[in-house]
Amino acid sequence: MPKALLAIFFTLAIDAIGMGLIMPILPALIRDAGHLAATGWQYGALLSLYAAMQFLFAPLLGSLSDRYGRRPLLLISVFGAAVDYVFMAFAPNLVLLFVGRAISGITGANMSVASAYITDITPEEGRAKRFGQMSALFGIGFMIGPILGGFLGDIWVRAPFLAAAALNAVNLLMIFVVVPETRVPSTEIKALPKLSLLGPIKPLKTFRALWGLIFVTVIFALVGEAAGTIWVPFVEDQFHWSGHMIGLSLTCFGVFHAATQGFLVGPVSKWLGPRGGLLLAMACDGAAYMWMAFNGQGWLVFAVMPLFALGGTGGPILQSLLSERVDGDNQGALMGLVTSLHSFVSIFAPLSISLIYFGSRNSFPGLIWVLAATLYLVCLPFLRKATRSAPQLATP
């Protein structure tokens, strides 16, 4: 494997580590910044801010790399990430933590540049393999991030940021030494994409025939955000887990999820069909959520991991179901819309979900789990209508 490609893969892994690194320590980080009793908006806003910055700046960084070259954008973004993590390690208050988290989201948006670099150096027939490797490395990085953040956070709540800064410094050196430029800077002046939250989801109006399935996709994304948002404060409140234990649980979740996605999605869909596969996924995920809502034993959280993982098979099956309903000329537009909607949910959901959890945790901490599981019931009539007949191609 070329050294340049290894350096790009390392960049993607570090991006994923940085996303997962903060998860186990976020409540403790807010307390360390002087807010001893987080109200919910602080916790949710830090999660939403990162997603918003990635959503806004990924297209911009990709376009800038088309104009000025991949290497300069990679060097600038990785250098900015290293400096930003040092900044966050010593930020004395919540306002500066918000500033640092926003910068982290912007620098983490260099995934678009890294993807473009891989496309530049890989023949067309080998790109599927490379993007598969990229996805696998991203998953591995996201598994490493929580357990590393939890372990170091128990030593000092700011230590994970110093570790991330060190990793980005190594990555910066790798890019500088072994990553050549692959694109001649363009002399043609093209308009850069505007920073807009609504722009990427404008194609929604062109797929009216698929609105039912797209609505189900949004519900699935929203339910997933519920677990991702409240997992850490919930297990900290209910089971008094340390950062290391929280990180271990998140990593364990990631391992089960990756194994299920890799080996069970295809067989489940083939065995039960799309509708049956989705019903199984909703039943397993809903059962896992209800388990979490009423479970009083910390060790039983690990017992429910397989149910969560089976619930995760619903996303790929739903994506496949959508892809059957448009022709080849519109696949890219549809998948881009689905990705944008997932990103859109990840911006706005954490704030509202965390407000509900922090507002109800003293009376019924399992409320958000119950509400999320109940959302699956809303999907049933739309899913029944969409799958009761053979798929028809939707014409935008």
N, C-alpha and C positions, 0 to 999 in steps of 0.2 A: 504494500500500500504506500503511495507517495507520501513523503513527509508533510507536504502542504495539506493534504487531505487529513492526515492525523491531527494537524494543528487546528483545522476547521472543526473536526469532530470534537476536539478538546474544548473549543469555544462553545459549542452547543451543549456539551455536558455541563460546563460551568454555568451557563445560563440556567439550566434546569436545577442545578444544585442551589443556585442563588434564589430561585423561586421557592424551593422547599426548605431552605435553610432557616428562614424566619418563622416558619409555621409553629414549631414547638415552643418558641420563646416569645411569641408576640404579646400574650397577656402580661408576662413578666417584664417585657421591654416597656410597655406602656406604664406599668407601675414604677419602673426604674426612672422613667422620665418625669415622675412626680405626680402621676394620676393613680393614686392608690386604689380607687374604685372606678374602673373603667365603666362608662355609661352605655357602651354598645356602639355608639356612632364612631368613637375613636378607633375601635377594633375593626369594625366593618369598613370604615373609610380608608384605612391603611391597605386593606385587601383590594378594595375597589380602585384605589388610586393607581396601584401597580398595573392592574388590568387595563385601565383607561389609557395609561401612557403607552403601553404596548400596542393597543388597538389603534391609537392615533398615529404613532410614529413609525410602525413597521413599514407601511407603504412609503412614507417619506424617506426613510433610510434606504430602502430598496431603490427608489428612484434616484436618490443622490449617488448611489453606487453605480448606477447606469451612466450618470453624467461625469463623475469624477474618478471612477474606478473602485474596485472592491477593497483593495488593500488599505487605502487611506481611511475608509469608513470603518473597517475592522479595527485598525490601530487606534483611531480616535475613540470608538465606542468601548473597547476593552480598557484603554487607559482611563477613560472616564469612569468605568465601573470600579477599577482598582482604587481610584481616588475617592469615589463616592462611598465605598465600603469603609474606608478609613474615617471618612467624615461621619458616617452613621455610628461607628464604634465610639465616638466621643461627643456626639450630639447631646447637649445637656437638657433639651426640652422637647416637647412633642411637636412643636412647630417645625423645628429643624429636622426631626425624624420624618415628618411629612415631606419636607423638601428632599431629603435623601432618598426616600422611597420613590418619589416621582422620578428622580434622576435614574434610579435603578431600573424602573420600568422603561425609560427611554433607551438606556444602554442595552437592556435585555432585548429590545426590539431588533437587535442586529441579527436575529435569526433569519430575517428576510435577506440580508446581505450574504450570510453564510450559505443559505440555500441557493442563491444566485451563483455564488462561487462554485459550489458543487456542480451545478448545471454547466458552467463554463468548462470545467475540466473533465467532464464525464461524457462519453459518447451516448447518443440517444438510447441505444439498446441496453446500456448499463445503468441508466438513471433510476429505474425502479429499485434495483438492488441497493444503490447508494442511498436513496431516500429511505428505504427500509432500515438500513444500518443507522442512518441519522435518527430515525424514530426510536430505534432500540436504545441508542446511546442517550437520547433525551430521557427515555424512561428510566434507564439506569441512574442517570444523574439526579432525577427526581426522587429515586429511592435513597440515594446517598445523602441528599440534602437534609431531610428531616432527622435522620439518626445522628448525623454530624452536628447539626444545629442543637439537638437536644442534649447530646453528650457535652459539647463545649459550653452550652448555655448553663448547665449545672455548675460549671467551674466559674464562669463569669458571664452574665447575660449578654455582654457585648463581644465576647470572644468569637462567636461565629462570624461576625463581620470582618475581624482581622484575618481569620482563615480564608474567607472569600476574597479579601484583598490580596492575600499572598498567592492564591490560585490564579487570580486575574493577572498578577504581575508576571507569573511564569508563562501564562498564555500570551501576554504581550510580547515577551522575549521570543517565544516560539514563532509568532506571526512575523515579527520583525526579521528573524533569521531565515525562516524556511518557506514563507508564503510569498511567491512572486505575484505580480499583477497579472490578471488574465484578460483584462478589458482595456482597450485603448479609450481614454476619456473622450466623450462625445463632444464634437464641435457644434452639433445642432442643439439649439436652445429649446427645450421642451418645458411646458408648464409643469411645475411640481404639483403633486396631489395636495389638495387642501386638507387641513386638519378639521375633520368633521365626524361627529358621532353618528349622524344619520346617513351620510353618504354611502357607506358600504352596504346598507340594507335597502337602498332604493330599488334594486332589482326585484324585491318582494312583489311589487305590483304586476310584474310580468309573468308570475307563476300562480295565477289565481286558482287554477284547477288543482293545485297542490296545497292550498292553504290549510286544509284539514291535517295532512301529514306534517306540514311545517309547524303547525300549532302543537302537535304531539312532540315534535323535536324540541320545541322551546320548553315544554313542560318537563321533558326528560332532563334538559340542561338545568332547569330551575331546581328540580329535586336533587340533582347531583351537587349543585352549589350549596344546598342546605347542609349536607354532610361535610363538605369541604370547609365551610365557614365556621361551624360551631364545634367541630370535632375537638379541637384543642381546649377551648374554655370548658366544654362539657365534661370531658374526662378529668380535667384538672379540678373542677368543682365537685364532681360526683365521687371520684375515686382517689383524689389527692395525688395524682401521678406526678412524678418528677419530669423534667424536660427530657431526660434520657428515655424514660418509659414512653412518653408521648411520641418521641421520634421513632422508637422501636415499633410502636403500633402503626404509625404512618408508613414506615418501610415495609412492614408485614402486609399491610393493605396493598401497597404497590406491587409486591411480589405476587400475591394472589391474583390481583387484577391483570398483571402482565401475562401470567400463565394462562388465565382463562381467555383473554383476548387472543392469545397465540394459538391455542389448541382446541377451544370449545365453541367458538362463534360459528364456524363452518358446520360442524356436526349438529349443533343444536338447530340451526336454521334448516338444514337438510332433513333432519328427523321430524321436526315439528312444523316446518313451514314458517314463513315470516310472521303470520298472525300468532301461531302457537309459540314461536320463539319469543315474541314480544310480550305475550301474556305471561310466560314463564319468568321472563326478566322482571316484569312489574311485580309479580307475586313474590319472587325472592327478595327483591329490593324492598318492597313494602313490608315484608315480614321482618327483614333486618332492621328497618327503621322503627317498627313497633317494638322489637326486642330492645333496641337502644333506649326507647322512651321509658320502659318499665324495668329495665335490668338494674339490679342493685349490686352486682358482683363484678369487679374489675376484670377478673380473669376470663369471664364469659364474653368479653368484648372480642377476644381472639377467636372464640368458638363461632362467632357470627361472620367472620371474614369470608368464608366460602359463599354465604348467601349474598353478601355485598358484591363479590366477584361475579357470581352468576347474574346478578342484577345489571352488572356492567355490560353484559352481552347485548343488551337492548339497543345501545347506541349504534354499533356497526350494522345490526340487522335493519334498523330503521333507515340508516344511510343507504343501504343496499336497496331497500324498498323504494326510496325516493329516486334512486338512479335508474330504476326500471321504467320510470314514468316520463322520462325525457329522452330525446334522441341525442346522438353524439355531438351535434353542434351546440347543445345547450348544457352539457354535463359540467363544463368548467364554471359557467355562470351559476348553476344551481349549487354546486359544491362550495363555491366562494360565498354564496348567500348563506348557506348552512353554517360555515365557519364564522362568518360575521355575526350571525345571530347568537352563536355560542359565546363569542367574545362580548357581545352586547349584554347578554345575561350576566356574564362574569363581572361586568362593571357595576351594574345596578343591584343585583341580587344580594351580594354580601352585606351591604349597608342595611337593607331592610330586614334581612334574616337575623343579623346580629342584634338589631334593635328589638325584635320580637323575643329573641332568646334572653337578652339581658333584662328585658322588662318582665319576663315570666319566670326566671330561674328560681326566685325565692318561693313561688307558689307551686309551680309545676314545671320543672326544668326540661321534661320530656315533650313539652308542647310543640316545639318546632319539628321534632321527629314525627309526631302524629300528623301535623298539618302537611308535611312533605309527603308522607305515605298516602294521605287522602287525595292529594293532587292527581295520583295515578287514576283515580276513579273518573276524573274529568276527561281522561284520554279515551275511555272505552267507547263512547258513541262515535267519535271521530275515527278511531282505529277500525271499528266494525264496518263503517261506511267505506273506508278506503280499501279494505281487504276482502270485501264480500264478492268481488268479481275479478276477473283477470285484469292485469294492469293495462291501462290505455295511455298511449303517449300523450303528454300534455303539450300543447302548442303555446308558447309564450306570446 
